[in-house]
């Protein structure tokens, strides 16, 4: 558009004169008015979207694309604040050229929104855990966001499947944070680090009753005694969780006991064997006197295996049918007083009883011969065998005296 302006009018020496100036008015921009260069607006960082609104200085011009991974679609490329859409995430360089030819560029960065997936946590029986994040876009980083102690990561904290090592047992929270430009997302897992129990059930043994004192050595967690083999049932005092509990069983025999320690999801166990034997109570019966070399023994058996032995006296002894029979017939080789012991053994438990038997040789009396005497004296003529012989008048009137005494065979 052209305007004509009369700037000055006057008269001189009889003449009339005027000055006319031509002013051309065209489209202007902020750069024209302020005298500065064209301005395409600030760089932009767009998260999770493929659209943006440009913000060049107000005025007229034309947008164009210098660089970028995809195609830029302008709503109206002549508008300083046009909207755009792109086909791919990435960084685009856009050029704004104003009508007078001045131009400038800016960058619009489109970032895909990260979707953090930290995987699953779990329970661990040591201080190490293999993380299992599923990466999306951008850079992911593991951090321990709850729990005591510190954590280190191998090969590094940016590895989705890093192995984390903590310095203390306990429950820890780990956060997987993904950052893509100005976009970020985070997800959390929980890992329980439990110390692995090492069960020590102690030692078993042999018992001569129905009770046994356990001797487990506790490590970590809760320990529990159970009878895992053997007949009958078992009870524990004060309870089954005490390492040194006293177990009482209902039946004699061999039993297996397991000490199981549980710490969180971690466990270990140890096993011992205890033999419960009934305590024998030996009853050897009664001894006696025997007029030969044989005697019928008369023990009463209780538990285990009983055995007869001659524990005092001369000679030797034999047993019929055998020395393990409570009522065996013992035959000795010499007369005299003998001691016999009945010993009962049941596992490692034993008891014994003792009797005494006197073996006497049986006398065979030979009184000799009688006769007729023409006075009041008679020389007796017995033949002695064993033992002590004694003369007595067992029939007839009056009394009798013996010289030198009544114990002399030829008195």
Secondary structure, DSSP 8 states (H G I E B T S, - for coil): -EEEEEEEEEEETTEEEEEEEEEE-----HHHHH---------EEEES-SEEE----SSBEEEEEEE-SS-EEES-TTBTT-EEEESSSEEEEEEEEETTS-EEEEEEEEE-----B----EEESSSEEE---B--SSEEEEEEEESSS-EEEES-TT-TT-EEEESS-EEEEEEEEEEETTEEEEEEEEEEE------B----EEESSSEEE---B--SSEEEEEEEESSS-EEEES-TT-TT-EEEESS-EEEEEEEEEEETTEEEEEEEEEEE------B----EEESSSEEE---B--SSEEEEEEEESSS-EEEES-TT-TT-EEEESS-EEEEEEEEEEETTEEEEEEEEEEE------B-------SSS------B--SS-------SSSS----SS-TT-TT-
